Amino acid sequence: MGGRCPQLCSQRDEGKLARETGWQGLASVFSNRTSRKSASRTDSDNMADGEGYRNPTEVQMSQLVLPCHTNQRGELSVGQLLKWIDATACLSAERHAGCPCVTASMDDIYFEHTISVGQVVNIKAKVNRAFNSSMEVGIQVASEDLCSEKQWCVCKALATFVAHRELSKVKLKPTLPRTEEEKTEHSVAAERRRMRLVYADTIKDLLANCVIQDDLESRDCSHMVPAEKTRVESVELVLPPHANHQGNTFGGQIMAWMENVATIAASRLCRAHPTLKAIEMFHFRGPSQVGDRLVLKAIVNNAFKHSMEVGVCVEAYRQEAETHRRHINSAFMTFVVLGADDQPQMLPWIRPQPGDGERRYREASARKKIRLDRQYIVSCKQAEMPLSVPWDPSNQVYLSYNNVSSLKMLVAKDDWVLSSESNQVRLYTLEEDKFLSFHMEMLVHVDTAQAFLLLSDLRRRPEWDKHCRSVELVQQVDEDDAIYHVISPALGGDPKPQDFIILASRRKPCDIGEPYVIALRSVTLPTHRETPEYRRGETVCSGFCFWREGDQLTKVSYYNQATPGVLKYVTTNVTGLSSEFYTTFKACEQFLLDNRNDLAPSLQTL
């Protein structure tokens, strides 16, 4: 349903031409259309969009940074910041749950700025989504200079909390998103949860299969620091001030103790005062209580040119005579040493101990690549993502996440405008800074799960979409993700047909009322490089959503974030000068009706 192919996106040369000529002028033809939401928006929706609305789970904390909170450089200790973050997020979770909550996990945290003594830390937390007994809490941290009134973003974090009652099982009430931002976070939270649940196994598989080329044998050992010199072990006794009213140790307190021993280990390598830049995603494996002794161990696993990875492990025991220790948590922290110009300084090489030390050394190198992929793909804004990202085992989980999340964020937008309607097919548009998106919608008398299965297999797309000449399955990644090579016929006087390498990610609903999703985006494969025979096309974000509207009745919606290269084709359809969008979408409807019974036995699996 796009200009060149259903997934459809631009070619690089066409995109360049469109940027040079200024596509915003063409898009302005939609500015006077009727808003999709305006006719049906209620008073409560208007209040949700206004300044008077505040999320009922939102909690804010402001702290003045005093000398007792700082390190040797007069900057706020990250350990203290982690305690404040955890406390704020816990209060938000308990406000929603109505009962005590404990920290279950924390996603990757990247610290963008340090905070100096005398400045103010402003922390805001709110529940993005509640599941059965757990919930995702989003946290934003900013620093404020009271003299200059300047503010900086310090970090953003996502924490998972679990509601806990001693005498009864907790079933959390669902959150009710009202603003566009809340709807986006609520929708994407399900995909983030999916990634967390497979995170440990994903990292384990990647480390087992990742081949790291190290240069241990070629390095000058006389200028290397033995890893054992960086080893730190410390014990902490959990006292009542370290725990909540149920006697469970605050997760933020454990994180602060971990940061302390990690900083000591990093300092022993660099002989300076290191700065913590990132904490990798980690899970609390079990609780600890008042009276526990926590043993914290840290060691530098690897030192790169300008950064080092420190591994930290936390174990608990109750009595001194106990021989068995409970594993509470493990984490990996990345440190740098900043010079007078605030730039990272060169670090000494590390010499790992034979055996486990060399294993940790090589795994740290693998984690660095995985961490960079995850930070780049998961953390960056959609507009900053290149059209095609290289696909390999180290980033496939995060590309799949980005693929589905991007489509869900597009669906959650509030500013869709109804452009036209014909034969019960509606066409909406959305104008943004860099993209013009369109959205087709219709009702089809087909079971929702069946429609989802029929359109999930892109190999059947040529049966209803004339823009697809052939579709080849290149790789079945797993049950929910597959990569296809799509060829579309030559259009618009171009002598060459186009081809696309498409990642298709499908998702079933997490809750009642949520859609089935098929997300599509371009990737690059070393086995399928661009050839002279075809002109390589690309798509940044497109796909289908299916909502159950009744028995044997499904709302089918197709979304496409069109890049400048296909803008002329899109505007031609949106302004009514062409009916190809409608013709193709009606052909899709007929395909679903003709094949409504093909996959009936498979529906039981959904």
C-alpha positions as CSV (number, residue, x, y, z in Angstrom):
1,M,0.0,0.0,0.0
2,G,3.0,2.3,-0.4
3,G,4.4,4.0,-3.4
4,R,6.6,1.2,-4.6
5,C,5.9,-1.7,-2.4
6,P,3.4,-2.3,0.4
7,Q,6.0,-1.8,3.1
8,L,7.0,1.0,1.2
9,C,9.7,3.4,1.5
10,S,12.0,5.6,-0.3
11,Q,15.2,5.1,-2.1
12,R,18.1,7.2,-0.9
13,D,18.4,9.2,-4.2
14,E,14.7,10.0,-4.2
15,G,14.8,11.0,-0.5
16,K,17.7,13.4,-1.3
17,L,15.8,15.0,-4.2
18,A,12.7,15.4,-2.0
19,R,14.6,17.0,0.8
20,E,16.2,19.4,-1.6
21,T,12.9,20.5,-3.1
22,G,11.1,20.8,0.2
23,W,8.3,18.2,0.7
24,Q,6.6,20.2,3.4
25,G,4.9,22.3,0.9
26,L,3.2,19.3,-0.7
27,A,2.1,18.0,2.7
28,S,0.3,21.2,3.5
29,V,-2.7,20.2,1.4
30,F,-3.8,18.2,4.5
31,S,-3.8,21.1,6.9
32,N,-7.5,21.8,6.6
33,R,-8.8,18.3,6.9
34,T,-11.1,17.3,9.8
35,S,-9.3,15.8,12.8
36,R,-9.9,12.1,13.4
37,K,-10.3,12.8,17.1
38,S,-12.0,16.2,17.2
39,A,-15.6,15.0,16.7
40,S,-15.5,12.4,19.4
41,R,-13.2,13.8,22.0
42,T,-14.8,14.1,25.4
43,D,-14.4,16.6,28.1
44,S,-12.2,14.2,30.0
45,D,-9.9,13.8,27.0
46,N,-9.6,17.6,26.7
47,M,-8.6,17.8,30.4
48,A,-6.1,15.0,29.8
49,D,-4.4,17.1,27.2
50,G,-4.5,20.2,29.2
51,E,-2.2,21.6,31.9
52,G,-4.6,20.6,34.7
53,Y,-4.2,16.9,34.2
54,R,-1.7,14.8,36.2
55,N,-1.2,11.1,36.1
56,P,-2.7,9.6,39.3
57,T,0.4,7.5,39.9
58,E,2.9,10.3,39.4
59,V,5.3,11.0,42.2
60,Q,7.9,13.8,42.3
61,M,10.9,14.2,44.5
62,S,13.3,17.2,44.7
63,Q,16.5,17.0,46.6
64,L,19.1,19.6,47.3
65,V,22.6,18.1,46.8
66,L,24.6,18.6,50.0
67,P,28.3,17.9,50.7
68,C,27.3,14.7,52.5
69,H,25.8,13.4,49.2
70,T,28.9,14.0,47.1
71,N,32.1,12.2,46.1
72,Q,35.7,13.4,46.1
73,R,35.0,15.7,43.1
74,G,32.0,17.5,44.7
75,E,29.5,15.7,42.5
76,L,26.5,13.7,43.6
77,S,27.3,10.1,44.3
78,V,25.5,7.9,41.8
79,G,24.8,5.5,44.7
80,Q,22.8,8.3,46.5
81,L,21.0,9.1,43.2
82,L,20.1,5.4,42.8
83,K,18.5,5.4,46.3
84,W,16.5,8.5,45.5
85,I,15.4,7.0,42.1
86,D,14.3,3.7,43.7
87,A,12.4,5.5,46.5
88,T,10.5,7.7,44.1
89,A,9.7,4.8,41.8
90,C,8.6,2.6,44.7
91,L,6.2,5.3,46.0
92,S,4.7,5.6,42.5
93,A,4.2,1.8,42.3
94,E,2.7,1.6,45.8
95,R,0.3,4.5,44.9
96,H,-1.1,2.4,42.1
97,A,-1.0,-1.0,43.8
98,G,-2.3,0.2,47.2
99,C,0.1,-2.2,49.0
100,P,3.9,-2.6,49.5
101,C,6.0,-3.1,46.5
102,V,9.6,-4.4,46.0
103,T,12.1,-3.7,43.2
104,A,12.3,-6.6,40.7
105,S,14.6,-5.2,38.0
106,M,16.1,-2.1,36.5
107,D,16.7,-1.5,32.8
108,D,19.8,0.0,31.3
109,I,20.7,3.4,32.8
110,Y,22.9,5.9,30.9
111,F,24.1,8.9,32.9
112,E,24.4,11.9,30.6
113,H,25.4,14.6,33.1
114,T,27.0,14.8,36.6
115,I,25.3,16.8,39.4
116,S,27.3,19.3,41.5
117,V,26.9,20.2,45.1
118,G,24.4,23.0,45.6
119,Q,22.3,21.9,42.6
120,V,18.8,20.4,42.8
121,V,17.8,16.9,41.7
122,N,14.3,16.6,40.3
123,I,12.9,13.1,40.0
124,K,9.6,12.2,38.4
125,A,8.1,8.7,38.3
126,K,4.8,7.2,37.1
127,V,3.5,3.8,36.4
128,N,3.5,3.1,32.6
129,R,1.6,-0.1,32.7
130,A,0.4,-2.7,35.3
131,F,0.4,-6.5,34.5
132,N,-0.8,-9.2,36.8
133,S,1.2,-8.5,39.9
134,S,4.1,-6.4,38.4
135,M,4.2,-3.0,36.9
136,E,6.6,-0.9,34.8
137,V,7.6,2.5,36.3
138,G,9.1,5.2,34.1
139,I,11.6,7.6,35.8
140,Q,13.0,10.9,34.6
141,V,15.9,12.6,36.4
142,A,16.9,16.2,35.8
143,S,19.3,18.6,37.6
144,E,18.6,22.2,38.2
145,D,21.0,25.1,38.9
146,L,19.1,27.4,41.2
147,C,21.3,30.4,40.3
148,S,21.2,30.2,36.5
149,E,17.8,28.4,36.4
150,K,19.3,26.0,33.9
151,Q,18.1,22.4,33.8
152,W,19.7,19.3,32.4
153,C,18.5,15.8,31.7
154,V,20.6,13.4,33.8
155,C,19.1,10.1,32.9
156,K,15.9,8.1,32.2
157,A,15.2,4.8,33.7
158,L,12.6,2.0,33.7
159,A,12.1,-0.2,36.7
160,T,9.9,-3.2,37.4
161,F,8.1,-3.5,40.7
162,V,6.2,-6.4,42.2
163,A,3.2,-5.8,44.5
164,H,3.4,-8.0,47.6
165,R,0.9,-8.9,50.3
166,E,1.7,-11.5,53.0
167,L,-1.8,-13.0,53.3
168,S,-3.3,-12.8,49.8
169,K,-2.3,-12.8,46.1
170,V,-2.2,-9.5,44.4
171,K,-4.1,-8.8,41.2
172,L,-3.3,-5.3,40.0
173,K,-5.9,-3.0,38.5
174,P,-5.0,-1.9,34.9
175,T,-3.7,1.6,34.3
176,L,-5.9,3.9,32.2
177,P,-3.7,6.0,29.8
178,R,-5.3,9.2,28.7
179,T,-2.6,11.4,27.0
180,E,-0.8,10.5,23.8
181,E,2.4,10.0,25.8
182,E,0.7,7.7,28.3
183,K,-0.9,5.6,25.5
184,T,2.5,5.2,23.8
185,E,4.2,4.1,27.0
186,H,1.4,1.8,27.9
187,S,1.5,0.1,24.5
188,V,5.3,-0.2,24.3
189,A,5.6,-1.4,27.9
190,A,4.2,-4.8,26.8
191,E,7.0,-5.1,24.3
192,R,9.7,-4.1,26.8
193,R,8.3,-6.7,29.2
194,R,8.6,-9.3,26.6
195,M,12.3,-8.3,26.1
196,R,13.0,-8.4,29.8
197,L,11.6,-11.9,30.2
198,V,14.0,-13.3,27.6
199,Y,16.9,-11.0,28.5
200,A,19.0,-13.5,30.5
201,D,18.6,-16.3,28.0
202,T,19.3,-13.9,25.1
203,I,22.6,-12.6,26.7
204,K,23.6,-16.2,27.5
205,D,23.1,-17.4,23.9
206,L,24.8,-14.3,22.5
207,L,27.8,-14.7,24.7
208,A,28.0,-18.4,23.8
209,N,27.9,-17.8,20.1
210,C,29.8,-14.5,19.9
211,V,33.3,-14.7,18.6
212,I,35.5,-12.0,20.1
213,Q,38.9,-11.2,18.5
214,D,41.1,-10.2,21.5
215,D,44.8,-9.2,21.5
216,L,45.8,-10.6,24.8
217,E,48.8,-12.4,23.4
218,S,50.1,-9.4,21.5
219,R,49.9,-6.8,24.3
220,D,52.8,-5.6,26.3
221,C,52.3,-7.4,29.7
222,S,54.7,-5.0,31.4
223,H,52.2,-2.2,31.0
224,M,49.2,-4.2,32.1
225,V,47.5,-4.2,35.5
226,P,46.6,-7.6,37.0
227,A,42.9,-7.9,37.3
228,E,43.3,-9.4,40.8
229,K,44.6,-6.0,42.0
230,T,41.2,-4.5,41.3
231,R,39.3,-7.1,43.3
232,V,37.1,-5.7,46.1
233,E,35.0,-7.5,48.8
234,S,32.9,-5.7,51.4
235,V,30.2,-6.8,53.8
236,E,27.1,-4.8,54.9
237,L,24.7,-5.5,57.7
238,V,21.1,-4.7,56.7
239,L,19.6,-2.5,59.5
240,P,16.1,-1.1,59.8
241,P,16.9,2.2,58.1
242,H,17.9,0.2,55.0
243,A,14.6,-1.6,54.7
244,N,10.9,-0.9,54.1
245,H,8.1,-1.4,56.7
246,Q,8.0,-5.2,55.8
247,G,11.7,-5.6,56.6
248,N,12.8,-6.1,52.9
249,T,16.0,-4.2,51.9
250,F,15.4,-1.3,49.6
251,G,16.6,-2.1,46.1
252,G,18.1,1.4,45.8
253,Q,20.2,0.7,49.0
254,I,21.6,-2.5,47.5
255,M,22.4,-0.6,44.2
256,A,24.2,2.1,46.2
257,W,26.3,-0.5,48.0
258,M,27.1,-2.1,44.6
259,E,28.1,1.3,43.1
260,N,30.4,1.8,46.0
261,V,32.5,-1.4,45.6
262,A,32.4,-1.0,41.8
263,T,33.9,2.5,42.1
264,I,36.7,1.2,44.4
265,A,37.5,-1.6,41.9
266,A,37.6,0.9,39.0
267,S,39.8,3.3,41.0
268,R,42.3,0.6,41.7
269,L,42.8,0.2,37.9
270,C,43.0,3.8,36.9
271,R,44.5,5.3,40.1
272,A,42.0,8.2,39.7
273,H,38.4,9.1,40.5
274,P,36.3,7.3,37.9
275,T,32.8,8.4,36.7
276,L,30.0,5.9,36.3
277,K,28.5,6.2,32.9
278,A,26.1,3.2,32.5
279,I,24.6,0.3,34.4
280,E,23.4,-2.7,32.5
281,M,20.0,-4.1,32.9
282,F,19.8,-6.4,36.0
283,H,17.3,-8.4,38.0
284,F,17.0,-9.0,41.7
285,R,17.0,-12.8,42.1
286,G,15.6,-12.8,45.6
287,P,14.8,-10.6,48.6
288,S,17.0,-9.7,51.6
289,Q,15.8,-8.7,55.0
290,V,16.8,-6.8,58.1
291,G,19.5,-8.8,59.8
292,D,21.0,-10.2,56.6
293,R,24.7,-9.9,55.9
294,L,25.3,-8.8,52.3
295,V,28.7,-9.7,50.7
296,L,29.5,-7.5,47.8
297,K,32.3,-8.5,45.4
298,A,33.6,-6.4,42.5
299,I,36.4,-6.7,39.9
300,V,37.4,-5.0,36.7
301,N,36.5,-7.5,33.9
302,N,38.0,-5.6,31.0
303,A,39.5,-2.2,30.2
304,F,39.0,-0.8,26.8
305,K,40.6,2.4,25.4
306,H,38.5,4.9,27.2
307,S,36.1,2.8,29.4
308,M,36.1,-0.2,31.7
309,E,33.6,-2.8,32.7
310,V,33.3,-3.7,36.4
311,G,31.3,-6.8,37.5
312,V,29.6,-6.8,40.8
313,C,28.0,-9.7,42.7
314,V,25.8,-9.6,45.8
315,E,25.3,-12.6,48.1
316,A,23.4,-12.8,51.4
317,Y,23.6,-15.0,54.5
318,R,21.8,-14.9,57.8
319,Q,24.2,-16.2,60.4
320,E,28.0,-16.3,60.5
321,A,28.0,-20.1,60.7
322,E,26.0,-20.4,57.4
323,T,28.0,-22.0,54.5
324,H,25.3,-21.4,51.9
325,R,24.9,-17.9,50.5
326,R,21.9,-16.7,48.5
327,H,22.6,-14.9,45.2
328,I,20.8,-11.6,45.4
329,N,22.0,-9.7,42.3
330,S,24.7,-9.3,39.7
331,A,25.4,-6.2,37.6
332,F,27.9,-4.8,35.1
333,M,28.8,-1.1,35.3
334,T,30.8,1.0,32.8
335,F,33.2,3.6,34.1
336,V,35.3,6.3,32.5
337,V,38.0,8.7,33.8
338,L,37.3,12.3,32.8
339,G,40.1,14.8,32.3
340,A,40.1,18.6,33.0
341,D,38.3,19.0,29.6
342,D,35.6,16.5,30.7
343,Q,36.8,14.1,28.0
344,P,37.5,10.4,28.7
345,Q,41.1,9.6,29.3
346,M,43.2,6.6,28.1
347,L,43.1,3.7,30.5
348,P,45.7,1.0,31.3
349,W,45.3,-2.5,30.0
350,I,44.0,-5.2,32.3
351,R,45.7,-8.6,32.6
352,P,43.0,-11.2,33.5
353,Q,43.7,-14.2,35.6
354,P,43.8,-17.6,33.7
355,G,40.5,-19.5,33.7
356,D,37.5,-17.5,34.9
357,G,39.4,-14.2,34.6
358,E,39.9,-14.8,30.8
359,R,36.3,-15.9,30.5
360,R,35.1,-12.7,32.1
361,Y,37.5,-10.7,30.0
362,R,36.1,-12.1,26.7
363,E,32.5,-11.9,27.8
364,A,33.0,-8.2,28.7
365,S,34.1,-7.6,25.1
366,A,31.0,-9.3,23.8
367,R,28.8,-7.4,26.2
368,K,30.3,-4.1,25.0
369,K,29.1,-4.8,21.5
370,I,25.7,-6.0,22.7
371,R,25.4,-3.0,24.9
372,L,26.3,-0.6,22.1
373,D,23.7,-2.3,19.8
374,R,21.1,-2.1,22.5
375,Q,21.8,1.5,23.3
376,Y,21.7,2.5,19.7
377,I,18.6,0.6,18.6
378,V,16.5,0.7,21.8
379,S,17.4,4.1,23.2
380,C,17.5,6.4,20.2
381,K,14.6,8.3,18.8
382,Q,12.8,6.9,15.8
383,A,13.8,9.9,13.7
384,E,17.5,9.1,14.4
385,M,17.3,5.5,13.3
386,P,18.7,4.8,9.8
387,L,16.2,3.2,7.4
388,S,18.1,-0.1,7.2
389,V,20.0,-1.5,10.2
390,P,22.4,-4.5,9.8
391,W,20.9,-7.7,11.1
392,D,23.0,-10.1,13.2
393,P,22.5,-12.3,16.2
394,S,23.8,-9.7,18.6
395,N,21.0,-7.2,17.8
396,Q,18.1,-9.3,16.6
397,V,16.2,-9.1,19.9
398,Y,16.5,-5.3,20.0
399,L,15.7,-4.8,16.3
400,S,12.5,-6.9,16.8
401,Y,11.7,-4.7,19.8
402,N,12.3,-1.5,17.9
403,N,10.2,-2.8,15.0
404,V,7.1,-3.4,17.1
405,S,7.6,-0.5,19.4
406,S,7.9,2.0,16.5
407,L,4.6,0.8,15.0
408,K,2.9,0.9,18.3
409,M,4.1,4.5,18.9
410,L,2.8,5.5,15.4
411,V,-0.6,3.9,16.2
412,A,-0.8,5.8,19.5
413,K,-0.5,9.2,17.9
414,D,-3.5,11.5,18.6
415,D,-3.2,13.8,15.6
416,W,-4.4,11.5,12.8
417,V,-6.5,13.5,10.4
418,L,-9.3,11.9,8.3
419,S,-8.4,12.7,4.7
420,S,-11.0,10.8,2.8
421,E,-13.4,7.9,2.9
422,S,-14.6,5.6,0.1
423,N,-16.5,2.3,0.1
424,Q,-16.2,2.0,3.9
425,V,-12.4,2.4,3.7
426,R,-11.0,5.4,5.6
427,L,-7.7,7.1,4.8
428,Y,-6.0,9.1,7.6
429,T,-2.8,11.2,7.5
430,L,-0.3,12.5,10.1
431,E,2.2,15.3,9.4
432,E,5.4,15.3,11.5
433,D,8.7,17.1,11.2
434,K,10.4,14.5,9.0
435,F,7.7,12.1,8.0
436,L,4.2,12.1,6.4
437,S,2.4,9.0,7.6
438,F,-0.8,7.5,6.3
439,H,-3.2,5.0,7.8
440,M,-5.9,2.9,6.0
441,E,-8.8,1.4,8.0
442,M,-11.7,-1.0,7.2
443,L,-14.0,-3.6,8.9
444,V,-13.8,-7.1,7.5
445,H,-16.2,-10.0,8.4
446,V,-13.3,-12.4,9.3
447,D,-12.1,-13.8,12.6
448,T,-9.4,-11.5,14.0
449,A,-6.9,-14.3,14.7
450,Q,-7.5,-15.7,11.2
451,A,-6.9,-12.3,9.6
452,F,-3.7,-12.0,11.6
453,L,-2.4,-15.4,10.5
454,L,-3.3,-14.8,6.8
455,L,-1.4,-11.5,6.6
456,S,1.5,-12.6,8.8
457,D,3.0,-14.7,6.0
458,L,4.3,-12.2,3.5
459,R,4.8,-14.9,0.9
460,R,1.0,-14.7,0.3
461,R,1.1,-10.9,-0.3
462,P,1.4,-11.1,-4.1
463,E,-2.0,-12.8,-4.1
464,W,-3.7,-9.4,-3.2
465,D,-1.1,-6.7,-3.6
466,K,0.0,-5.8,-7.2
467,H,3.0,-3.9,-5.7
468,C,4.5,-7.2,-4.7
469,R,5.8,-9.3,-7.6
470,S,7.4,-12.0,-5.4
471,V,8.3,-12.6,-1.8
472,E,10.9,-15.0,-0.6
473,L,11.4,-16.2,3.0
474,V,15.1,-15.6,3.7
475,Q,15.2,-16.5,7.4
476,Q,12.7,-17.7,10.0
477,V,14.3,-16.1,13.0
478,D,11.9,-17.5,15.6
479,E,8.2,-18.1,16.0
480,D,7.4,-14.3,15.8
481,D,10.1,-12.9,13.5
482,A,11.0,-13.5,9.9
483,I,13.1,-11.8,7.2
484,Y,11.8,-11.6,3.6
485,H,13.2,-10.5,0.3
486,V,10.4,-8.6,-1.5
487,I,10.5,-7.6,-5.2
488,S,8.1,-5.1,-6.6
489,P,7.5,-4.3,-10.3
490,A,9.0,-1.2,-11.9
491,L,6.8,1.9,-11.6
492,G,6.7,5.5,-12.8
493,G,9.0,5.0,-15.8
494,D,11.8,3.5,-13.7
495,P,13.3,0.6,-15.8
496,K,14.4,-1.3,-12.7
497,P,12.2,-3.1,-10.3
498,Q,12.7,-2.5,-6.6
499,D,13.6,-5.0,-3.9
500,F,13.4,-4.8,-0.1
501,I,14.8,-6.8,2.8
502,I,12.0,-6.7,5.4
503,L,11.9,-7.8,9.0
504,A,8.4,-8.9,9.9
505,S,7.7,-9.1,13.6
506,R,4.3,-10.3,14.8
507,R,2.7,-10.0,18.2
508,K,-0.4,-11.4,19.8
509,P,-2.4,-9.2,22.3
510,C,-1.3,-9.1,25.9
511,D,-4.7,-7.9,27.2
512,I,-8.3,-7.9,26.1
513,G,-9.0,-5.0,23.8
514,E,-5.4,-4.8,22.5
515,P,-4.6,-5.5,18.8
516,Y,-2.7,-8.2,17.0
517,V,0.3,-6.6,15.4
518,I,2.4,-7.2,12.3
519,A,5.3,-4.7,12.2
520,L,7.6,-4.2,9.1
521,R,10.9,-2.5,8.7
522,S,14.0,-2.6,6.5
523,V,17.2,-4.4,7.6
524,T,20.4,-5.3,5.7
525,L,21.8,-8.7,5.3
526,P,25.3,-9.6,4.1
527,T,23.8,-12.4,2.0
528,H,21.4,-10.1,0.2
529,R,23.3,-7.0,-0.8
530,E,22.1,-4.5,-3.3
531,T,22.5,-5.7,-6.9
532,P,22.5,-3.9,-10.3
533,E,19.4,-5.8,-11.2
534,Y,17.2,-4.0,-8.6
535,R,16.9,-0.6,-7.0
536,R,17.0,-1.1,-3.3
537,G,14.0,0.3,-1.5
538,E,13.6,0.8,2.2
539,T,10.9,1.3,4.8
540,V,11.3,2.8,8.2
541,C,8.0,1.8,9.9
542,S,4.9,0.1,8.6
543,G,2.6,-2.7,9.4
544,F,-0.9,-4.0,10.3
545,C,-3.0,-3.9,13.5
546,F,-6.1,-6.0,14.0
547,W,-8.8,-5.2,16.5
548,R,-11.6,-7.6,17.4
549,E,-14.9,-5.7,16.9
550,G,-17.2,-8.6,17.4
551,D,-17.8,-12.2,16.4
552,Q,-16.3,-12.7,12.9
553,L,-15.8,-8.9,12.7
554,T,-12.3,-7.4,12.6
555,K,-11.0,-3.8,12.2
556,V,-8.0,-4.0,9.9
557,S,-5.6,-1.1,9.9
558,Y,-2.5,-0.5,7.9
559,Y,0.1,2.1,8.8
560,N,3.0,3.5,6.8
561,Q,5.5,6.2,7.8
562,A,6.3,7.4,4.4
563,T,9.8,8.8,3.7
564,P,10.3,11.7,1.2
565,G,11.1,9.4,-1.7
566,V,7.5,8.2,-1.9
567,L,5.9,11.4,-1.0
568,K,4.6,12.2,-4.5
569,Y,2.9,8.8,-4.6
570,V,1.3,9.3,-1.2
571,T,0.1,12.8,-1.8
572,T,-1.4,11.7,-5.2
573,N,-3.5,9.1,-3.3
574,V,-4.4,11.3,-0.3
575,T,-5.6,14.2,-2.5
576,G,-7.8,11.9,-4.5
577,L,-5.8,12.0,-7.8
578,S,-5.2,8.3,-7.6
579,S,-7.3,5.4,-6.1
580,E,-4.5,2.8,-5.8
581,F,-4.6,2.8,-2.0
582,Y,-8.3,2.0,-2.0
583,T,-8.0,-0.6,-4.7
584,T,-5.2,-2.4,-3.0
585,F,-6.9,-2.3,0.4
586,K,-10.1,-3.7,-1.0
587,A,-8.1,-6.4,-2.7
588,C,-6.7,-7.2,0.8
589,E,-10.3,-7.4,2.1
590,Q,-11.3,-9.8,-0.6
591,F,-8.2,-12.0,0.0
592,L,-9.2,-12.3,3.7
593,L,-12.8,-13.2,2.8
594,D,-11.8,-15.8,0.2
595,N,-9.4,-17.5,2.6
596,R,-11.4,-17.1,5.9
597,N,-11.5,-20.9,6.4
598,D,-7.9,-21.8,5.3
599,L,-6.3,-21.6,8.7
600,A,-9.2,-22.6,11.0
601,P,-7.3,-25.5,12.6
602,S,-4.4,-23.2,13.5
603,L,-6.5,-20.7,15.4
604,Q,-6.5,-22.9,18.5
605,T,-2.8,-22.0,18.9
606,L,-3.6,-18.3,19.3
